[in-house]
Amino acid sequence: MEIVVRSTAMFFVAWLISRVVGKRGLSQMTPLDMILLVTIGDLIQQGATQEDMSITGAALAVSTIALWVVLFTWVSYRWTSLRKVIDGVPVLLLREGELLEEVMRAEHLPLDEVMEQARGQGIDDLSTVRVAVLEPNGSISFIR
C-alpha cells in the first residue's frame, strides 16, 4: 500500500512539473530538457519504490501511475472545465500579423521558435497570418 501512496504522490509531482515547465517545454526538447526528463524519471522511481527493488513493487508503482494517467484522461474527456486545469488552454500569440509580445514573454517563447514553426507550415511572413495559437501540447497553429 505504501508504494501506491508514494507513486500517487510522485505522479502529482511529475504532473505539476509538466504544468510549470509549460507548453514550450513540451513542444521542443533541448538536450537540457532530455537530461531533466531522465533525471526526473529516475528520481520518481526512487521516490515511488524507495528501497523496494522487486518486480512486484515496480509493477505496482507503474500500474498506479498508469491508473492516474487513465483517470486524468477520462476526467479531461468527461468534464471540459477540468480539461483546462489538467491539460492547459490554448494561448493567442499573434493577432492580425502582430505578435503579442507580453504573451510571448509569459510563455518564454522567442520569435525564432515561432518563425521556425511557421516555416514548417509554409509561412515565411507572419504579417500574412490572421492568428497564431500556442496549443496546450506545445504546437503552434497558424490561421491565415
C-alpha positions as CSV (number, residue, x, y, z in Angstrom):
1,M,0.0,0.0,0.0
2,E,2.9,2.4,0.7
3,I,4.1,2.0,-2.9
4,V,0.7,3.0,-4.2
5,V,0.6,6.2,-2.0
6,R,4.2,7.1,-2.9
7,S,3.5,6.5,-6.6
8,T,0.4,8.7,-6.4
9,A,2.4,11.5,-4.8
10,M,5.1,11.2,-7.4
11,F,2.6,11.3,-10.2
12,F,1.2,14.6,-8.9
13,V,4.7,16.0,-8.5
14,A,5.5,15.0,-12.1
15,W,2.2,16.5,-13.4
16,L,2.9,19.7,-11.6
17,I,6.4,19.9,-13.0
18,S,5.0,19.4,-16.5
19,R,2.5,22.2,-16.0
20,V,5.2,24.6,-14.6
21,V,7.6,23.8,-17.4
22,G,5.0,25.0,-19.8
23,K,3.9,24.4,-23.3
24,R,7.2,25.4,-24.9
25,G,9.0,22.8,-22.9
26,L,6.6,20.1,-24.1
27,S,6.9,21.1,-27.8
28,Q,10.7,21.5,-28.2
29,M,13.1,19.3,-26.3
30,T,16.6,20.5,-25.9
31,P,19.5,18.4,-24.5
32,L,18.9,20.0,-21.1
33,D,15.2,19.0,-21.3
34,M,16.2,15.5,-22.0
35,I,18.5,15.4,-19.0
36,L,15.8,16.8,-16.8
37,L,13.3,14.1,-18.0
38,V,15.7,11.3,-17.5
39,T,16.6,12.6,-14.0
40,I,13.0,13.1,-13.0
41,G,12.2,9.6,-14.2
42,D,14.9,8.1,-12.1
43,L,14.0,10.2,-9.1
44,I,10.3,9.4,-9.4
45,Q,11.2,5.7,-9.5
46,Q,13.3,6.1,-6.3
47,G,10.6,8.1,-4.6
48,A,7.9,5.7,-5.5
49,T,9.6,2.4,-4.8
50,Q,12.1,3.6,-2.2
51,E,14.2,0.5,-1.3
52,D,11.9,-2.0,-2.9
53,M,13.7,-3.4,-5.9
54,S,11.2,-6.3,-6.5
55,I,9.3,-6.8,-9.7
56,T,6.1,-6.6,-7.7
57,G,7.0,-3.2,-6.3
58,A,7.9,-1.9,-9.8
59,A,4.7,-3.3,-11.3
60,L,2.7,-1.7,-8.6
61,A,4.3,1.7,-9.0
62,V,3.9,1.7,-12.8
63,S,0.3,0.4,-12.6
64,T,-0.5,3.2,-10.1
65,I,0.9,5.9,-12.3
66,A,-0.8,4.4,-15.4
67,L,-4.1,4.4,-13.5
68,W,-3.7,8.1,-12.7
69,V,-2.9,8.8,-16.4
70,V,-6.1,6.9,-17.5
71,L,-8.1,8.7,-14.8
72,F,-6.9,12.1,-15.8
73,T,-7.6,11.3,-19.4
74,W,-11.1,10.2,-18.6
75,V,-11.8,13.2,-16.4
76,S,-10.4,15.6,-19.0
77,Y,-12.7,14.0,-21.6
78,R,-15.7,13.9,-19.4
79,W,-15.6,17.4,-17.9
80,T,-14.4,20.2,-20.2
81,S,-13.9,22.7,-17.3
82,L,-11.4,20.3,-15.7
83,R,-9.6,19.8,-19.0
84,K,-8.4,23.3,-18.8
85,V,-6.8,22.6,-15.4
86,I,-5.4,19.2,-16.4
87,D,-4.1,19.9,-20.0
88,G,-3.9,23.7,-20.1
89,V,-5.5,26.2,-22.5
90,P,-4.6,27.5,-25.9
91,V,-3.0,30.9,-25.9
92,L,-3.2,33.5,-28.6
93,L,0.3,34.6,-29.7
94,L,-0.4,36.7,-32.8
95,R,-3.4,38.6,-34.0
96,E,-3.7,40.2,-37.5
97,G,0.0,39.8,-38.1
98,E,1.0,41.5,-34.8
99,L,2.9,39.4,-32.2
100,L,1.5,39.7,-28.7
101,E,4.9,40.4,-27.0
102,E,3.6,40.2,-23.5
103,V,2.1,36.7,-24.1
104,M,5.3,35.5,-25.8
105,R,7.3,36.7,-22.8
106,A,4.9,35.0,-20.3
107,E,5.2,31.7,-22.3
108,H,9.0,32.1,-22.6
109,L,8.7,31.7,-26.4
110,P,11.2,33.6,-28.6
111,L,10.3,34.9,-32.0
112,D,12.9,32.4,-33.6
113,E,10.8,29.4,-32.4
114,V,7.6,30.9,-33.7
115,M,9.2,31.6,-37.1
116,E,10.7,28.0,-37.1
117,Q,7.2,26.5,-36.6
118,A,5.7,29.0,-39.2
119,R,8.3,27.9,-41.8
120,G,7.5,24.3,-41.0
121,Q,3.9,25.1,-42.1
122,G,5.0,27.0,-45.2
123,I,4.7,30.5,-43.8
124,D,7.6,32.9,-44.3
125,D,5.9,36.2,-43.4
126,L,3.9,36.5,-40.1
127,S,2.1,39.5,-41.4
128,T,0.0,37.1,-43.6
129,V,-1.2,35.3,-40.5
130,R,-4.6,36.2,-39.0
131,V,-4.0,34.4,-35.7
132,A,-1.3,32.1,-34.2
133,V,-2.3,30.0,-31.3
134,L,0.0,28.1,-28.9
135,E,-1.8,24.9,-28.3
136,P,-1.8,23.0,-24.9
137,N,0.5,20.4,-26.4
138,G,3.1,23.0,-27.3
139,S,2.5,23.2,-31.1
140,I,1.6,26.5,-32.8
141,S,-1.4,26.7,-35.1
142,F,-1.4,29.4,-37.8
143,I,-4.5,30.6,-39.5
144,R,-4.2,32.9,-42.5
